[in-house]
Amino acid sequence: MNPNANSNEFNGFYYEVIQQVLSNVKDAFMDDGADSEALSQLKLSWEHKLKSAQMVGRQRIISYKKTPNERPVVVIRSYDDNPGLKEFERIFLSMIKRLTNGTEVKLSKNGTELSFRPGLIHGGELELDCGVQRCISYFLEPLILMAPFCKKPLNVNLSGVTNSVDELSIDAIRATWLPVFSRFVLADQCAEIKIKARGFKPNGGGSVTFSSPIKRNLRAVQCIKPGKVCKIRGLAYVCKVTPSIASRMIDGAKKMLHGNISDIYITIDQRKGPQGGLSPGFGIFLTAETTEGVFFHGEAMSRPKGQNEDQTVPEEIGEQAARRLLDAIHMGGCADSFCQSLAATFMTLCDRDVSKFLLGPLTISSVHTLRNLQMFFEQMFKLEEWWKVMKEIAGNAMKNGSEDKCLLTCVGVGFFNINKDQL
């Protein structure tokens, strides 16, 4: 079945198909007597795809806001053991409704049928409790996509979980998303993310402020030179635990990065009281900056309090973050792999001019983003294998990092911010 065949799906199609495949594969494994470790790894792989499917749902809601067509009833997890919208998805729809004028959301009693009519993006100030099921980044990502097209500049205060093991953290969005955002949005006042308080699972307690300017339109960009890594910066954060853990994480990270680059500087962020949230936790966040202003990141943190799994020692957390940073550098491109969707979306919405963006290996969510852009904006991208392009230009002289880099080329649709007040 073609996932693009039905434009009314939210994320139920991907969710149900993946759940069914996971169930079938699990039965096959159990019949063949496979070990539990292999089954656990397979389950984690499919759970990652489930999260990608949930991201598709957010992307489609945001695309609905930019295309004024009415969207009829969609079916959401109607065959799941827990059917309908989850609590964090209800909060997300509530956030969209509060930031817009004229948006109509109708949900059936059991939560499996949703009717959505988009309105105009108003923006302005908002305070939102994001709960503790998902990280604040789940709600912040669509806000960044909407921010330039609001009537009034966004000033949003989000409370909840700022750092979660299996999700993108606020530090990562601030370090990798905002530089890509600034390439398309030229303004006197740049977008800004402030972490007022950190919050770990299970109780959260974090607070984040996001402010962004508005623009009439986005500019086309051509970003094909990633540059060379010139420095690595990091932040070891600890909340309601002994400060010595931060030093141990830094030692583990520097041990892994030793011999790669000399310019490494990692600071400590120790939070106490209300700024430390409601649950203890610790982690380390690393960024690598290139000579062309490209940022890559790697992060690792402790597991939430109350989980049955054993905690990882601080030295191993530091090594894990450094290893993830090196993997991100190896994949390369002019943007971190977690913000490929942002680059592709803004390339589509920019002026009617040619945009080029060099990305690393495309992620699952990026592929779904390209499909959504084709569905809602009829946008087609030209995808080229970067190693073939450079082989024609400079032979093997420019071969560096992964050979799976992808060069995206498109002509923007010339999307204008009709909500912005005209002088």
Helices and strands as residue ranges (DSSP letters): H 12-32, H 36-66, E 71-75, H 87-98, E 100-101, E 104-107, E 113-117, E 120-121, E 123-129, H 137-146, G 147-149, E 152-160, H 170-172, I 173-177, H 178-184, E 192-197, E 206-212, E 222-223, E 229-239, H 244-257, E 264-271, G 273-276, E 281-290, E 295-301, H 314-331, G 337-339, H 340-349, E 354-359, H 364-377, E 382-385, H 386-394, E 406-411
